[in-house]
Amino acid sequence: MVKKKLSSWSLSLIIFVFPFLSQDPYVLNILITTGIWTVAAWGVRLIMSTGQLTLGHAAYMAIGAYSSALLVMKGGLSFWIAFPLAGIISAIVALLIGYPTLRIKGVYFSIITFAFAEIIRLIIIHWPSLLGGYGGLAKIPAPDPFLTIRFTSRLPYYYLLLALAIVTYVVMVRIDQSRLGKIFSSIHESDTLAESIGINIMKYKIIAFCIGCFFAGLSGSFYAHYFNFTSPEFFTIWQSIYCLIFVLVGGGGSVFGPLLGSFFLTLIPEILRVAKEYEPIIYAVILILIMFLLPGGLISLPMRLRGKKSF
């Protein structure tokens, strides 16, 4: 336990100090992109903890991105108000969609989430007067200055995202360790058994779905204001699949897993210098290898090396 805490503190210190050692915009951009994916992937992991497989997570990222952009550009709100509202709006939409669809089990739920994501994307494309259509929304304002900090370089964005990632991580860990997390696990193991002991499985599936989509909305909002642009091209089925792959490759058995998966899979294409169109192939190959060699994900590698059974 002591070693685990020391490792966590050491990693936190490295992440915090790193930008002072290297302020290369390219490196910071990779780290920020990784963080955006990680926050979204943590939401997917939470939804999966109740046994649901979502293929529409990108829809809630899109809702967060466009909601935040419109609240600032059309509504005149500050980013600091629009940012949490984007997460709340995504969660409300998740509640409206989840209430009827979470009653459906298995692959049918996944198909519905995929269909919903496509509907959202088509709405964006065919509503150019408000949402920009294929061209997307440009000139999305940067966050307003925070105290004396101005968002004129990548460094402030890095620390803002780091704060978001820390908060998300703590929330996910607390959920895992709480009674709520234990209920999620029991539903994942057997919803029939969970229901037989008095657990309202529909209620808790909706809770997990809404929380997961709330963080998807936050990650989408951050994306829009960081890049000062958002378009339907970013919110396709591939983005939903990538979030799922990050969880599976990193390991869904630990909150740290999606962070490991998103960092690894964001870094590999950059190292190999491959074109964007080849990324799905690389991700697919890595996923297949991980599923065969490390079913518990990369997070289980230390245990495998020590000869212990991965969970």
Secondary structure, DSSP 8 states (H G I E B T S, - for coil): -HHHHHHHHHHHHHHHHHHHH---HHHHHHHHHHHHHHHHHHHHHHHHTTT---S-HHHHHHHHHHHHHHHHHTT---HHHHHHHHHHHHHHHHHHHHHHHTTS-THHHHHHHHHHHHHHHHHHHT-HHHH-GGG-EE-------BTTB--SSHHHHHHHHHHHHHHHHHHHHHHHHSHHHHHHHHHHH-HHHHHHTT--HHHHHHHHHHHHHHHHHHHHHHHHHHHTEE-GGGSSHHHHHHHHHHHHHH-TTSTHHHHHHHHHHHHHHHHHT--GGGHHHHHHHHHHHHHHH-TT-GGGHHHHHTT----
